[in-house]
Amino acid sequence: MLRRAPADDAGNRLAVARQRLALDDIAGARASIEPLMQQPSPAVLAQAGRIERANHRYSAAAEDFRRA
């Protein structure tokens, strides 16, 4: 699904990131939203924070949550 999604398709990319994070695929979740991080929306920043928190990078997670 992600291969066919345009780089700016936030809805599908966020859904894939949530699914991958639920499966403990932190690298896959991060890769799913990477194209969206150029101009991140609050939803993208919140997902980035969840990914960082799952990776035990609490300072980076807090920063993403603050920016969201």
Phi, psi and omega in degrees: 000318185291328180298328180272348182280132175298156182301334182260014179276082187298319183301309180292319181295321177293321178297316179295319179299318178297317180295316181294322178295322178297333178267011181062029176263078185295316180296320178293322178296316179296317180297328181296323183259355184308315179297338182276349185282354177294317176223075189286139173275169177302324179295320179293317179296321178296319178294321176300320177297319178296320179295315179296320178298318179296333180268010178062028175256077190291325178294316178295321178297314180299320178297317177298317180295321178297317181293332180290000000 
